[in-house]
């Protein structure tokens, strides 16, 4: 395992690969497979991963409990752990303590090493001031309950810069990958945080796996060309995309939400070769082509984070959006439309009641009800995709 610098205020050296507990293995009953989760996360720790990340609402509140099980049997001493304050759920100042002490209890720990304000955005800036959050964080740090604090982020560069300038943060966590280089905090934002001597954690380096699953033919051809440049016998998109992230000196490390043992094995192998400035000019040029072609195929900018599971109608929003993206990706409306029919009628796109609970939770700031109306025209009303979306 390779280990990297984490800004200038943090002495701890994180593994190039961190483990995010947002996409844990699931059972056939759609619950977390706790036994398998413990097995594969501990395997990652045994092979050098030393940073685990969770949050209050991951897996409907179960992720923190799973982490508690992972940390038993001496594993707490092997890793640093990160958790997050759901600031959007805070209605009064006392809620900060309510959520925090509940997290300590669920995790079964006396201290959280790295604590983040979760998914900060333009709206969050007001809450930080309204509830005296920075003073609260400093007090928890002084009391030894938090070692370092920072924030995770989903918004624009201008908002990111404002939040960075609010305080002398230890670190931040941002969405960054080949496709999102110019979105969200952007590469410009990462460089700005680095200049402020903050540690920078990258989440969604594979865009929730979307950049490695169901790869379109033309992009697969690019990956084949990349494999030749790497002198690999088979194409390994996940490895190449992680290398692209690790290539930046401003990136401290990457968090991956690995949901299977095979993913853990592959990513560990890649992390052993993680290096700043590793990529050649030819490889970087090819990455630019892949980026351009992928951006031309994305209709709905959804990363399948599942924050929209708050939908009272239980509409499978990420699944429906993915089917729309597949139509564009593979230039085929028939197959995704056929697959859409397996969704129960009471959960289809046209059942959205426009309560906007999903909009409040969406890190990508999508107008989900409006997009679902378009999806319904394609799938429920059988309109032509290209007339609806283009």
C-alpha positions as CSV (number, residue, x, y, z in Angstrom):
1,X,0.0,0.0,0.0
2,X,1.1,3.5,-0.8
3,X,0.6,6.3,1.8
4,X,0.3,10.0,1.1
5,X,0.4,13.4,2.6
6,X,-2.8,14.8,4.1
7,X,-2.4,18.5,3.9
8,X,0.0,20.3,6.2
9,X,-2.1,20.4,9.5
10,X,-2.5,16.6,9.7
11,X,0.4,14.4,10.6
12,X,-1.4,11.1,9.8
13,X,-0.5,9.6,6.5
14,X,-3.5,8.0,4.8
15,X,-3.5,5.0,2.5
16,X,-3.9,6.1,-1.1
17,X,-7.2,4.1,-1.0
18,X,-9.8,4.8,1.7
19,X,-12.9,2.7,2.3
20,X,-16.3,4.3,2.0
21,X,-19.2,2.5,3.7
22,X,-22.0,3.9,1.6
23,X,-22.2,1.0,-0.9
24,X,-21.8,-2.1,1.2
25,X,-22.7,-5.6,0.0
26,X,-26.4,-6.3,0.1
27,X,-28.5,-9.4,0.7
28,X,-31.3,-10.6,-1.5
29,X,-33.7,-8.9,0.9
30,X,-32.0,-5.5,0.2
31,X,-30.4,-5.2,3.6
32,X,-26.7,-4.9,4.4
33,X,-24.9,-8.2,4.3
34,X,-23.2,-7.4,7.6
35,X,-21.0,-10.6,7.7
36,X,-19.7,-10.0,4.2
37,X,-19.2,-6.3,4.8
38,X,-17.1,-7.0,7.9
39,X,-15.1,-9.6,6.0
40,X,-14.2,-7.5,3.0
41,X,-13.5,-4.3,4.9
42,X,-11.3,-6.1,7.4
43,X,-9.5,-7.7,4.4
44,X,-8.8,-4.2,3.1
45,X,-7.5,-3.1,6.5
46,X,-5.3,-6.1,6.7
47,X,-3.8,-5.1,3.4
48,X,-3.0,-1.5,4.2
49,X,-6.2,0.6,4.1
50,X,-6.2,2.8,7.2
51,X,-9.1,5.2,6.7
52,X,-12.8,4.3,6.9
53,X,-15.6,6.7,6.1
54,X,-19.3,6.6,7.0
55,X,-22.2,9.0,7.6
56,X,-25.3,9.3,9.7
57,X,-27.8,8.4,6.9
58,X,-25.8,5.8,4.9
59,X,-27.7,2.6,4.4
60,X,-30.7,4.1,6.2
61,X,-28.6,4.6,9.4
62,X,-27.1,1.1,9.4
63,X,-23.6,2.0,8.0
64,X,-22.4,3.3,11.4
65,X,-23.5,0.2,13.1
66,X,-21.7,-2.0,10.6
67,X,-18.6,0.1,11.2
68,X,-18.8,-0.6,14.9
69,X,-18.7,-4.3,14.1
70,X,-15.7,-3.9,11.8
71,X,-13.8,-2.0,14.5
72,X,-14.1,-4.9,17.0
73,X,-11.3,-7.4,17.7
74,X,-8.5,-4.8,17.6
75,X,-9.4,-3.2,14.3
76,X,-10.1,0.2,15.9
77,X,-6.4,0.6,16.6
78,X,-5.6,-0.1,12.9
79,X,-7.6,2.7,11.3
80,X,-8.7,6.2,11.5
81,X,-12.5,6.7,11.2
82,X,-14.6,9.5,9.7
83,X,-18.2,10.4,10.2
84,X,-20.4,13.3,9.2
85,X,-22.9,15.7,10.7
86,X,-26.1,15.8,8.7
87,X,-26.3,19.6,8.9
88,X,-29.4,19.7,6.7
89,X,-31.3,17.8,9.4
90,X,-30.3,20.2,12.2
91,X,-33.2,22.4,13.2
92,X,-31.8,23.9,16.4
93,X,-28.4,24.2,18.0
94,X,-29.0,21.3,20.4
95,X,-29.4,18.9,17.5
96,X,-25.7,19.1,16.9
97,X,-25.1,17.2,20.2
98,X,-28.0,15.0,19.6
99,X,-26.7,13.6,16.4
100,X,-23.1,13.6,17.5
101,X,-23.6,11.6,20.7
102,X,-25.9,9.2,18.8
103,X,-23.1,8.6,16.3
104,X,-20.5,7.9,19.1
105,X,-22.9,5.4,20.6
106,X,-23.6,3.6,17.3
107,X,-19.9,3.5,16.4
108,X,-19.0,2.3,19.9
109,X,-16.1,4.7,20.1
110,X,-15.1,7.6,22.4
111,X,-13.6,9.7,19.7
112,X,-14.1,10.3,16.0
113,X,-10.8,10.9,14.2
114,X,-12.1,12.9,11.2
115,X,-15.4,14.6,11.5
116,X,-17.1,16.3,8.5
117,X,-20.0,18.6,8.0
118,X,-21.9,16.6,5.4
119,X,-22.6,17.7,1.9
120,X,-22.2,21.4,2.3
121,X,-23.8,23.7,-0.3
122,X,-24.9,27.3,-0.7
123,X,-27.8,26.6,1.8
124,X,-25.5,25.2,4.4
125,X,-23.5,28.4,4.8
126,X,-26.4,30.0,6.6
127,X,-26.9,27.0,8.9
128,X,-23.2,27.1,9.9
129,X,-23.6,30.6,11.2
130,X,-27.1,30.2,12.5
131,X,-26.2,27.2,14.7
132,X,-22.7,28.3,15.7
133,X,-21.4,25.1,14.1
134,X,-17.7,26.2,13.9
135,X,-17.6,27.0,17.6
136,X,-19.3,23.7,18.4
137,X,-16.6,21.9,16.3
138,X,-13.8,23.7,18.0
139,X,-15.3,22.8,21.4
140,X,-15.6,19.1,20.5
141,X,-12.0,19.2,19.3
142,X,-10.8,20.8,22.5
143,X,-12.6,18.2,24.5
144,X,-10.8,15.4,22.6
145,X,-14.0,14.0,21.0
146,X,-12.9,15.0,17.5
147,X,-9.3,14.9,16.3
148,X,-9.7,16.9,13.0
149,X,-12.7,18.4,11.3
150,X,-13.6,19.4,7.7
151,X,-16.5,19.1,5.3
152,X,-17.8,17.2,2.3
153,X,-19.1,19.2,-0.6
154,X,-21.6,19.1,-3.4
155,X,-22.1,22.5,-5.2
156,X,-20.2,24.9,-7.5
157,X,-16.7,26.3,-7.3
158,X,-17.8,29.7,-6.2
159,X,-19.7,28.2,-3.2
160,X,-16.7,25.9,-2.5
161,X,-14.4,28.9,-2.3
162,X,-16.7,30.7,0.1
163,X,-16.8,27.7,2.4
164,X,-13.1,27.1,2.3
165,X,-12.6,30.8,3.3
166,X,-15.0,30.5,6.3
167,X,-12.5,28.8,8.5
168,X,-9.0,27.2,8.8
169,X,-10.3,23.7,7.9
170,X,-8.1,20.7,8.3
171,X,-9.5,18.9,5.2
172,X,-12.3,18.6,2.8
173,X,-13.9,15.8,0.7
174,X,-15.1,16.5,-2.8
175,X,-16.6,14.7,-5.8
176,X,-13.9,14.4,-8.4
177,X,-13.4,12.0,-11.3
178,X,-12.6,12.1,-15.0
179,X,-16.1,13.2,-15.9
180,X,-16.5,15.7,-13.1
181,X,-13.2,17.5,-13.5
182,X,-15.1,20.8,-14.4
183,X,-18.1,20.1,-12.2
184,X,-18.9,20.6,-8.5
185,X,-15.8,21.9,-6.7
186,X,-13.8,21.3,-9.9
187,X,-10.0,20.9,-10.3
188,X,-9.7,24.6,-9.7
189,X,-11.3,24.1,-6.3
190,X,-9.1,21.2,-5.4
191,X,-6.1,23.4,-6.2
192,X,-7.5,26.2,-4.1
193,X,-8.0,24.0,-1.1
194,X,-4.4,22.6,-1.6
195,X,-3.1,26.2,-1.5
196,X,-4.9,26.7,1.8
197,X,-2.8,23.7,3.0
198,X,-6.0,21.6,3.5
199,X,-6.0,17.8,3.0
200,X,-8.2,16.9,0.0
201,X,-10.1,13.6,-0.1
202,X,-11.7,12.5,-3.4
203,X,-15.0,10.7,-3.3
204,X,-16.8,9.1,-6.3
205,X,-13.5,8.5,-8.2
206,X,-15.3,6.0,-10.4
207,X,-18.6,7.9,-10.3
208,X,-20.3,5.2,-8.2
209,X,-18.9,2.6,-10.6
210,X,-20.7,4.1,-13.6
211,X,-17.5,4.6,-15.5
212,X,-16.6,0.9,-15.3
213,X,-20.0,-0.7,-15.8
214,X,-21.8,-1.1,-19.2
215,X,-19.0,0.6,-21.0
216,X,-20.1,1.9,-24.5
217,X,-18.3,0.4,-27.5
218,X,-16.4,3.5,-28.5
219,X,-15.2,4.1,-25.0
220,X,-14.3,0.5,-24.6
221,X,-12.1,0.9,-27.6
222,X,-10.3,3.8,-25.8
223,X,-9.8,1.6,-22.8
224,X,-8.3,-1.1,-25.0
225,X,-5.9,1.6,-26.3
226,X,-5.1,2.6,-22.7
227,X,-4.4,-1.1,-21.8
228,X,-1.8,-1.1,-24.6
229,X,-0.1,2.0,-23.2
230,X,-0.1,0.3,-19.7
231,X,1.1,-2.9,-21.3
232,X,-1.8,-4.7,-19.6
233,X,-3.1,-8.0,-21.0
234,X,-6.7,-7.0,-20.3
235,X,-8.4,-3.7,-19.9
236,X,-8.8,-2.4,-16.3
237,X,-10.9,0.9,-16.4
238,X,-11.1,1.1,-12.6
239,X,-7.3,1.0,-12.3
240,X,-6.8,3.6,-15.0
241,X,-9.5,6.0,-13.5
242,X,-8.0,5.7,-10.0
243,X,-4.5,6.4,-11.5
244,X,-5.9,9.5,-13.1
245,X,-7.1,10.8,-9.7
246,X,-3.9,9.8,-7.8
247,X,-1.9,11.5,-10.5
248,X,-2.8,14.9,-9.0
249,X,-0.4,16.2,-6.3
250,X,-3.4,18.1,-4.8
251,X,-5.3,14.9,-4.0
252,X,-4.5,13.4,-0.6
253,X,-6.3,10.1,-1.3
254,X,-9.4,8.6,-2.8
255,X,-12.4,7.0,-1.1
256,X,-14.0,4.0,-2.8
257,X,-17.3,2.5,-1.8
258,X,-16.4,-1.1,-2.6
259,X,-19.4,-3.5,-2.5
260,X,-17.7,-6.8,-3.4
261,X,-14.6,-8.7,-2.6
262,X,-13.5,-8.6,-6.2
263,X,-13.6,-4.8,-6.2
264,X,-11.5,-4.7,-3.0
265,X,-8.9,-7.0,-4.6
266,X,-8.7,-5.0,-7.8
267,X,-8.5,-1.6,-6.0
268,X,-5.9,-2.7,-3.5
269,X,-3.7,-3.9,-6.4
270,X,-4.1,-0.5,-8.0
271,X,-3.4,1.4,-4.8
272,X,0.0,-0.4,-4.4
273,X,1.1,1.5,-7.5
274,X,-0.6,4.9,-6.8
275,X,1.8,7.7,-7.6
276,X,1.7,11.4,-8.3
277,X,2.7,12.3,-11.8
278,X,2.8,8.7,-13.0
279,X,0.8,9.2,-16.2
280,X,2.5,9.9,-19.5
281,X,1.6,12.5,-22.0
282,X,0.0,9.9,-24.3
283,X,-2.0,8.5,-21.4
284,X,-3.2,11.9,-20.4
285,X,-4.2,12.7,-24.0
286,X,-6.2,9.5,-24.2
287,X,-7.9,10.3,-20.9
288,X,-9.0,13.7,-22.4
289,X,-10.6,11.8,-25.3
290,X,-12.4,9.5,-23.0
291,X,-13.6,12.4,-20.9
292,X,-15.0,14.2,-24.0
293,X,-16.8,11.1,-25.2
294,X,-18.3,10.3,-21.8
295,X,-19.6,13.8,-21.3
296,X,-21.4,13.6,-24.7
297,X,-23.3,10.5,-23.4
298,X,-24.6,11.8,-20.0
299,X,-28.2,13.0,-20.1
300,X,-28.9,13.0,-16.4
301,X,-26.0,13.8,-14.1
302,X,-26.9,11.2,-11.4
303,X,-24.2,9.2,-9.6
304,X,-26.6,6.7,-7.9
305,X,-25.7,7.9,-4.4
306,X,-29.3,6.9,-3.4
307,X,-29.8,10.0,-1.2
308,X,-33.2,10.2,-3.0
309,X,-34.5,7.1,-1.2
310,X,-36.5,9.5,0.9
311,X,-39.1,9.4,-1.8
312,X,-42.5,8.6,-0.1
313,X,-43.7,6.9,-3.3
314,X,-40.6,4.6,-3.4
315,X,-39.8,5.6,-7.0
316,X,-36.4,4.0,-7.8
317,X,-35.1,7.3,-9.1
318,X,-31.4,6.3,-9.8
319,X,-32.6,3.2,-11.7
320,X,-35.0,5.2,-13.9
321,X,-32.3,7.9,-14.6
322,X,-29.8,5.2,-15.5
323,X,-32.2,3.7,-18.0
324,X,-32.5,7.1,-19.7
325,X,-28.7,7.4,-19.7
326,X,-28.4,3.9,-21.2
327,X,-30.6,5.0,-24.2
328,X,-28.1,7.7,-25.0
329,X,-25.1,5.6,-24.1
330,X,-26.0,2.7,-26.4
331,X,-28.3,4.5,-28.8
332,X,-31.0,1.9,-28.0
333,X,-34.4,2.8,-26.6
334,X,-36.0,-0.6,-26.9
335,X,-34.0,-2.5,-24.2
336,X,-34.1,0.1,-21.4
337,X,-37.8,0.6,-22.1
338,X,-38.4,-3.2,-21.8
339,X,-36.4,-3.2,-18.5
340,X,-38.4,-0.3,-17.2
341,X,-41.6,-2.4,-17.4
342,X,-40.2,-4.6,-14.5
343,X,-40.7,-1.7,-12.1
344,X,-43.9,-2.0,-10.2
345,X,-46.6,0.3,-11.7
346,X,-47.1,2.1,-8.4
347,X,-43.4,3.1,-8.3
348,X,-42.9,4.3,-11.9
349,X,-41.8,7.8,-12.9
350,X,-45.4,9.0,-13.3
351,X,-46.1,8.3,-9.7
352,X,-43.9,11.2,-8.5
353,X,-46.0,13.6,-6.3
354,X,-43.5,16.4,-6.6
355,X,-43.0,16.7,-2.8
356,X,-39.3,17.7,-3.6
357,X,-37.9,15.7,-0.6
358,X,-35.5,14.2,-3.1
359,X,-34.4,17.6,-4.4
360,X,-33.4,18.7,-0.9
361,X,-31.2,15.6,-0.6
362,X,-29.7,15.4,-4.1
363,X,-25.9,16.2,-4.0
364,X,-26.0,16.9,-7.8
365,X,-28.8,19.5,-7.3
366,X,-31.0,17.9,-9.9
367,X,-34.6,19.0,-10.3
368,X,-35.7,15.4,-9.9
369,X,-39.5,15.9,-10.3
370,X,-39.1,17.7,-13.6
371,X,-36.7,15.1,-14.9
372,X,-39.1,12.3,-13.8
373,X,-41.8,14.0,-15.9
374,X,-39.5,13.7,-18.9
375,X,-38.7,10.1,-18.1
376,X,-42.4,9.3,-17.9
377,X,-42.9,10.7,-21.4
378,X,-40.2,8.3,-22.7
379,X,-41.2,5.2,-20.7
380,X,-44.9,5.6,-19.8
381,X,-46.1,7.5,-22.7
382,X,-43.8,5.8,-25.2
383,X,-42.5,9.1,-26.8
384,X,-39.2,9.1,-28.7
385,X,-36.2,9.8,-26.4
386,X,-34.6,12.2,-28.8
387,X,-37.7,14.4,-29.1
388,X,-38.0,14.5,-25.3
389,X,-34.4,15.0,-24.2
390,X,-32.8,16.7,-27.1
